[in-house]
Amino acid sequence: MLASTAAQRIDELDLFAECTRAQLDRIGSLTTQLTIPAGQVLINEGGTGMEFIVILRGTARVTRRTADGDTVVADVGRGDFLGEMALLSKSRRTATVTATSDLVVLVSSVGEFRSILETAPSVARTIRQVSFARASNMVAAA
């Protein structure tokens, strides 16, 4: 089970707000907590999707390569999640994510991510909705 400090309580994150205690315990067993130093790249645009990431503490910047150079897509922080698009679509990463501060994150492998989606339908629904919106925004911006 996950540690219960405020920064690490997944039940306080919107993504997991509708989960039961049993679902939260299962999700906890399907994630690994990592500390990432500021400046480290978490996801490389064009890379293979191998993990799903939820930010517990800290901030990161999402960028995409364009004809004009790297373009900032979003700044993300506590409660935001990353990496789902490549896992859901079995495609390459669509953006680069770089830590802008020290981060504490939860990471799941492809198989663990799929198990989370099966374990918690509310989480699956939210992830799919956000992923669809992100994909739609990418198409509109192209």
ROVOLUM-323940 format. One line per field, with one value per atom (N, C-alpha, C): residue number from 0; residue in one letter; y, x, z. Coordinates in Angstrom, 3 decimals, padded with zeros to 6 digits. Atoms other than C-alpha are relative to their C-alpha. Example, Ala and Ser with C-alpha at 12.3 -4.5 7.8 and 13.67 -1.06 7.14 Angstrom:
// residues 2
seq 0,0,0,1,1,1 $
type A,A,A,S,S,S $
north -001.190,-004.500,001.200,-001.190,-001.060,001.090 $
east 000.890,012.300,000.900,-000.820,013.670,-000.770 $
up 000.000,007.800,000.000,-000.060,007.140,000.730 $
// end
This chain:
// residues 142
seq 0,0,0,1,1,1,2,2,2,3,3,3,4,4,4,5,5,5,6,6,6,7,7,7,8,8,8,9,9,9,10,10,10,11,11,11,12,12,12,13,13,13,14,14,14,15,15,15,16,16,16,17,17,17,18,18,18,19,19,19,20,20,20,21,21,21,22,22,22,23,23,23,24,24,24,25,25,25,26,26,26,27,27,27,28,28,28,29,29,29,30,30,30,31,31,31,32,32,32,33,33,33,34,34,34,35,35,35,36,36,36,37,37,37,38,38,38,39,39,39,40,40,40,41,41,41,42,42,42,43,43,43,44,44,44,45,45,45,46,46,46,47,47,47,48,48,48,49,49,49,50,50,50,51,51,51,52,52,52,53,53,53,54,54,54,55,55,55,56,56,56,57,57,57,58,58,58,59,59,59,60,60,60,61,61,61,62,62,62,63,63,63,64,64,64,65,65,65,66,66,66,67,67,67,68,68,68,69,69,69,70,70,70,71,71,71,72,72,72,73,73,73,74,74,74,75,75,75,76,76,76,77,77,77,78,78,78,79,79,79,80,80,80,81,81,81,82,82,82,83,83,83,84,84,84,85,85,85,86,86,86,87,87,87,88,88,88,89,89,89,90,90,90,91,91,91,92,92,92,93,93,93,94,94,94,95,95,95,96,96,96,97,97,97,98,98,98,99,99,99,100,100,100,101,101,101,102,102,102,103,103,103,104,104,104,105,105,105,106,106,106,107,107,107,108,108,108,109,109,109,110,110,110,111,111,111,112,112,112,113,113,113,114,114,114,115,115,115,116,116,116,117,117,117,118,118,118,119,119,119,120,120,120,121,121,121,122,122,122,123,123,123,124,124,124,125,125,125,126,126,126,127,127,127,128,128,128,129,129,129,130,130,130,131,131,131,132,132,132,133,133,133,134,134,134,135,135,135,136,136,136,137,137,137,138,138,138,139,139,139,140,140,140,141,141,141 $
type M,M,M,L,L,L,A,A,A,S,S,S,T,T,T,A,A,A,A,A,A,Q,Q,Q,R,R,R,I,I,I,D,D,D,E,E,E,L,L,L,D,D,D,L,L,L,F,F,F,A,A,A,E,E,E,C,C,C,T,T,T,R,R,R,A,A,A,Q,Q,Q,L,L,L,D,D,D,R,R,R,I,I,I,G,G,G,S,S,S,L,L,L,T,T,T,T,T,T,Q,Q,Q,L,L,L,T,T,T,I,I,I,P,P,P,A,A,A,G,G,G,Q,Q,Q,V,V,V,L,L,L,I,I,I,N,N,N,E,E,E,G,G,G,G,G,G,T,T,T,G,G,G,M,M,M,E,E,E,F,F,F,I,I,I,V,V,V,I,I,I,L,L,L,R,R,R,G,G,G,T,T,T,A,A,A,R,R,R,V,V,V,T,T,T,R,R,R,R,R,R,T,T,T,A,A,A,D,D,D,G,G,G,D,D,D,T,T,T,V,V,V,V,V,V,A,A,A,D,D,D,V,V,V,G,G,G,R,R,R,G,G,G,D,D,D,F,F,F,L,L,L,G,G,G,E,E,E,M,M,M,A,A,A,L,L,L,L,L,L,S,S,S,K,K,K,S,S,S,R,R,R,R,R,R,T,T,T,A,A,A,T,T,T,V,V,V,T,T,T,A,A,A,T,T,T,S,S,S,D,D,D,L,L,L,V,V,V,V,V,V,L,L,L,V,V,V,S,S,S,S,S,S,V,V,V,G,G,G,E,E,E,F,F,F,R,R,R,S,S,S,I,I,I,L,L,L,E,E,E,T,T,T,A,A,A,P,P,P,S,S,S,V,V,V,A,A,A,R,R,R,T,T,T,I,I,I,R,R,R,Q,Q,Q,V,V,V,S,S,S,F,F,F,A,A,A,R,R,R,A,A,A,S,S,S,N,N,N,M,M,M,V,V,V,A,A,A,A,A,A,A,A,A $
north -001.188,000.000,001.243,-001.228,003.541,000.681,-000.798,005.757,001.035,-000.865,008.131,001.475,-001.428,011.485,000.744,-000.784,014.283,-000.033,-000.024,014.337,-001.337,001.332,010.622,-000.615,000.548,010.165,000.041,000.005,009.079,000.219,-000.202,009.185,001.485,-001.439,012.979,000.577,-000.452,013.184,-000.213,000.091,013.837,-001.301,001.219,010.869,-001.192,001.153,008.469,000.289,-000.450,010.355,-000.945,000.886,007.816,-001.442,001.373,004.751,-000.440,000.587,002.457,-000.233,000.307,001.644,-001.214,001.202,-001.783,000.340,-000.408,-000.187,000.789,-000.780,002.293,-000.904,000.938,-000.545,-000.759,000.727,-002.459,000.906,-000.955,000.631,000.235,-000.163,001.150,-001.145,001.156,-002.358,-000.072,-000.005,-001.635,001.197,-001.181,001.498,-000.032,-000.165,002.325,001.488,-001.413,005.641,000.287,-000.415,007.410,001.488,-001.410,010.699,000.332,-000.422,012.507,001.393,-001.333,015.426,000.991,-001.070,018.749,-000.113,000.041,018.829,-001.345,001.326,015.110,-000.152,000.288,014.048,-001.296,001.174,011.631,-000.766,000.576,011.025,000.736,-000.585,011.579,-000.138,000.024,012.536,-000.970,000.984,009.732,-001.322,001.229,007.147,-000.982,001.039,003.932,000.190,-000.126,004.125,-001.234,001.129,001.925,000.180,-000.244,003.584,001.082,-000.982,005.586,000.690,-000.787,008.390,000.899,-000.916,010.223,000.858,-000.910,013.303,000.159,-000.195,013.335,001.348,-001.269,016.366,000.536,-000.636,018.850,000.385,-000.475,020.209,-000.486,000.397,019.285,000.799,-000.717,020.846,-000.998,000.839,019.136,000.843,-000.714,020.185,-000.928,000.738,019.137,000.697,-000.548,019.587,000.545,-000.607,021.951,000.577,-000.621,023.662,001.199,-001.167,026.638,-000.361,000.442,024.539,-000.636,000.606,023.138,000.985,-000.803,024.433,-000.554,000.423,024.336,-000.330,000.466,022.324,000.239,-000.145,022.411,-000.049,000.182,022.772,-000.837,000.946,019.921,-000.114,000.127,019.201,-001.036,000.964,017.347,-000.437,000.564,015.041,-000.234,000.203,015.239,-001.337,001.271,012.083,000.119,-000.074,011.398,-001.398,001.250,008.683,-000.889,000.871,007.292,-000.094,-000.001,008.253,-001.113,001.044,005.968,-001.387,001.311,003.132,-000.404,000.304,003.374,-000.272,000.118,003.726,-000.883,000.821,001.553,000.715,-000.832,004.377,000.605,-000.705,006.482,001.168,-001.161,009.237,001.235,-001.174,012.468,001.294,-001.202,014.900,-000.399,000.177,015.320,000.616,-000.514,015.786,000.111,-000.267,017.353,000.555,-000.490,017.864,001.431,-001.391,021.603,000.247,000.006,020.872,-001.458,001.386,017.791,-000.564,000.644,015.347,-001.243,001.313,012.514,-000.503,000.534,010.302,-001.447,001.408,007.001,-000.468,000.531,004.876,-001.404,001.334,001.846,-000.462,000.593,-000.473,-000.134,000.197,-001.241,-000.972,000.992,-004.337,000.513,-000.580,-002.524,001.053,-001.007,000.333,-000.674,000.714,-002.109,-000.551,000.514,-003.661,001.106,-001.145,-000.227,000.328,-000.296,000.408,-001.031,001.058,-002.937,000.089,-000.064,-002.399,001.132,-001.207,001.079,000.621,-000.559,001.910,001.529,-001.473,005.547,000.580,-000.437,005.915,-000.213,000.299,004.242,001.036,-000.977,006.592,001.363,-001.297,009.702,000.009,000.066,008.604,000.018,000.028,007.839,001.358,-001.314,011.166,001.029,-000.952,013.170,-000.315,000.392,011.197,000.415,-000.401,011.818,001.511,-001.464,015.548,000.431,-000.335,015.675,-000.294,000.370,013.876,000.995,-000.966,016.230,001.343,-001.266,019.265,-000.065,000.147,017.878,000.125,-000.070,017.466,001.436,-001.397,020.982,000.914,-000.835,022.436,-000.268,000.374,020.656,000.773 $
east 000.843,000.000,000.882,-000.766,001.162,000.123,-000.167,002.533,-001.114,001.172,-000.072,000.325,-000.273,001.720,-000.861,000.901,-000.271,000.419,-000.467,001.922,-000.206,000.056,001.467,-001.398,001.355,-002.284,-000.711,000.642,-003.708,-001.507,001.443,-007.241,-000.375,000.249,-006.881,000.090,-000.127,-006.280,-001.326,001.258,-009.245,-000.107,000.021,-008.273,-000.542,000.374,-008.889,-001.146,001.007,-011.685,-001.184,001.158,-014.404,000.355,-000.443,-012.343,-000.364,000.220,-013.210,001.352,-001.251,-010.630,000.689,-000.576,-010.147,000.654,-000.582,-009.563,001.289,-001.203,-007.074,001.143,-001.036,-005.195,000.571,-000.448,-005.055,000.842,-000.770,-003.885,001.363,-001.272,-001.226,000.964,-000.858,000.057,000.453,-000.328,000.199,000.857,-000.813,002.346,001.283,-001.270,005.894,000.239,-000.281,006.705,001.458,-001.356,009.763,000.177,-000.363,011.523,000.842,-000.650,012.632,000.588,-000.581,015.091,-000.413,000.293,014.346,000.958,-000.812,015.584,-000.002,000.003,015.156,-001.181,001.052,013.183,-000.690,000.789,010.382,-000.464,000.542,009.002,000.635,-000.565,010.638,-000.964,000.853,008.522,000.585,-000.437,008.698,000.426,-000.406,009.708,-001.154,000.994,007.898,-000.658,000.731,005.193,000.187,-000.278,006.323,-000.552,000.476,004.796,-001.058,001.021,001.947,000.478,-000.551,002.852,-001.084,000.882,000.800,000.886,-000.812,002.341,-000.627,000.437,002.055,000.453,-000.553,004.260,000.987,-000.930,006.148,-000.675,000.522,005.780,000.868,-000.700,006.727,-000.555,000.421,006.519,-000.119,000.253,005.045,000.272,-000.341,006.525,-000.134,000.047,006.146,000.906,-000.820,008.495,-000.919,000.744,007.137,001.015,-000.879,008.534,000.737,-000.610,009.287,000.871,-000.759,011.133,-000.931,000.825,009.861,-001.076,001.140,006.415,-000.542,000.574,005.071,-001.474,001.381,001.848,-000.723,000.630,001.183,001.057,-000.739,002.628,-000.900,000.800,001.466,000.548,-000.403,001.563,-000.833,000.662,-000.017,-001.354,001.252,-002.786,-000.068,000.002,-001.975,000.648,-000.575,-001.148,000.517,-000.736,001.052,000.232,-000.409,001.841,-001.130,001.137,-001.654,-000.288,000.354,-002.027,000.715,-000.766,000.742,-000.420,000.412,-000.445,-001.372,001.339,-004.082,-000.024,000.029,-003.319,001.117,-001.148,-000.185,000.804,-000.734,001.597,001.224,-001.175,004.708,-000.427,000.251,004.945,-000.208,000.356,003.423,000.599,-000.579,005.299,001.167,-001.089,008.323,-000.460,000.352,007.829,001.288,-001.208,010.581,-000.376,000.253,010.562,000.508,-000.402,010.612,000.290,-000.379,010.973,000.241,-000.088,011.797,-001.417,001.306,008.924,-000.051,000.327,007.371,-001.129,000.983,005.466,-000.318,000.344,003.670,000.144,-000.235,004.708,-000.564,000.527,002.974,000.494,-000.361,004.155,-001.247,001.132,001.941,-001.006,000.893,000.516,-000.676,000.587,-000.008,-001.045,000.953,-001.729,-001.307,001.208,-004.141,-000.771,000.659,-004.849,-000.700,000.641,-005.590,-001.314,001.219,-008.099,-001.092,000.969,-009.784,-000.498,000.317,-009.713,-000.960,000.748,-011.242,-000.655,000.688,-013.825,-000.047,000.030,-014.004,001.334,-001.330,-010.250,000.132,-000.062,-010.487,-000.785,000.848,-013.316,000.701,-000.671,-011.389,001.218,-001.204,-008.163,-000.379,000.413,-009.962,-000.557,000.551,-011.839,001.110,-001.108,-008.673,000.858,-000.808,-006.740,-000.675,000.741,-009.467,000.099,-000.087,-009.445,001.406,-001.379,-005.645,000.236,-000.177,-005.700,-000.741,000.777,-008.425,000.719,-000.744,-006.366,001.230,-001.174,-003.314,-000.395,000.480,-005.314,-000.364,000.403,-006.746,001.218,-001.188,-003.270,000.875,-000.851,-001.744,-000.345 $
up 000.000,000.000,000.000,000.093,-000.659,001.349,-001.200,002.051,000.067,-000.148,003.444,000.190,-000.107,003.386,-001.003,000.847,001.789,-001.459,001.384,-001.338,-000.689,000.575,-001.849,000.037,-000.134,-001.207,-001.334,001.304,-004.514,000.102,-000.142,-003.127,000.028,000.025,-003.007,-001.417,001.377,-006.764,-000.738,000.745,-009.085,-000.783,000.815,-011.267,000.781,-000.817,-008.384,000.981,-000.969,-006.582,000.145,-000.060,-007.439,000.350,-000.283,-006.528,001.414,-001.319,-003.665,000.664,-000.715,-001.001,-000.631,000.624,-002.617,-001.338,001.275,-006.018,000.219,-000.300,-004.521,000.443,-000.434,-002.817,-001.193,001.189,-006.110,-000.894,000.804,-008.010,000.647,-000.702,-005.347,-000.263,000.257,-005.981,-001.458,001.426,-009.733,-000.403,000.275,-009.433,000.818,-000.696,-008.438,000.179,-000.262,-006.788,-000.296,000.347,-008.187,000.263,-000.106,-007.532,-001.222,001.241,-010.681,000.223,-000.202,-010.531,-001.085,000.956,-012.211,-001.173,001.211,-015.788,-000.707,000.620,-016.453,-000.947,000.971,-019.505,000.413,-000.370,-018.591,-001.225,001.227,-022.077,-001.178,001.208,-025.471,-001.167,001.183,-028.479,-001.027,000.988,-031.032,000.606,-000.678,-028.428,000.135,-000.219,-027.667,001.357,-001.259,-025.003,000.855,-000.880,-022.139,001.407,-001.350,-019.057,000.037,-000.334,-017.611,001.265,-001.104,-015.191,000.594,-000.721,-012.552,000.897,-000.816,-010.932,001.381,-001.383,-007.152,000.544,-000.496,-006.517,-001.026,000.921,-008.676,-001.309,001.275,-012.198,-001.159,001.219,-015.742,-001.168,001.207,-019.186,-001.148,001.165,-022.239,-001.238,001.232,-025.601,-001.197,001.267,-029.232,-000.992,001.078,-032.167,-001.086,001.101,-034.796,-000.982,000.991,-037.868,000.592,-000.643,-035.604,001.203,-001.172,-032.987,001.009,-001.041,-029.720,000.453,-000.421,-028.773,001.311,-001.278,-025.216,-000.210,000.101,-025.139,001.317,-001.316,-021.393,001.088,-001.241,-017.943,000.884,-000.777,-015.722,001.414,-001.393,-012.011,000.720,-000.868,-009.130,-000.553,000.466,-010.265,-001.501,001.448,-013.961,-000.334,000.437,-015.868,-001.421,001.258,-018.870,-000.558,000.623,-021.359,-000.456,000.308,-021.812,-001.488,001.415,-025.460,-000.756,000.698,-026.705,000.462,-000.509,-024.467,-000.525,000.483,-025.542,-001.503,001.456,-029.252,-000.552,000.416,-029.330,-001.083,000.955,-031.119,000.682,-000.527,-030.633,000.889,-000.859,-028.040,-000.859,000.795,-029.316,000.537,-000.596,-027.057,000.898,-000.965,-024.818,001.317,-001.323,-021.078,000.809,-000.771,-018.961,001.369,-001.362,-015.190,000.126,-000.229,-014.381,001.477,-001.413,-010.663,000.366,-000.445,-008.664,000.033,000.081,-009.152,000.871,-000.557,-007.208,-000.876,000.943,-009.625,000.325,000.008,-009.813,-001.435,001.335,-012.770,-000.080,000.263,-014.254,-001.360,001.278,-017.003,-000.864,000.908,-020.000,000.613,-000.600,-018.299,001.252,-001.210,-015.000,-000.361,000.473,-016.865,-000.429,000.432,-018.483,001.196,-001.206,-015.085,000.772,-000.656,-013.623,-000.709,000.767,-016.424,000.283,-000.302,-015.692,001.445,-001.427,-011.911,000.330,-000.367,-011.858,-001.238,001.174,-014.553,-000.018,-000.025,-013.400,-000.459,000.433,-013.922,-001.509,001.432,-017.341,-000.799,000.682,-018.356,-000.068,-000.037,-017.277,-000.915,000.838,-018.959,-001.474,001.407,-022.223,-000.449,000.347,-022.161,-000.195,000.098,-021.534,-001.217,001.152,-024.134,-001.308,001.194,-026.736,-000.202,000.091,-025.951,-000.421,000.379,-026.196,-001.474,001.406,-029.546,-000.907,000.782,-030.829,-000.072,-000.027,-029.771,-000.891,000.857,-031.582,-001.467,001.381,-034.795,-000.351,000.240,-034.476,-000.141,000.019,-033.906,-001.216,001.152,-036.916,-001.250 $
// end
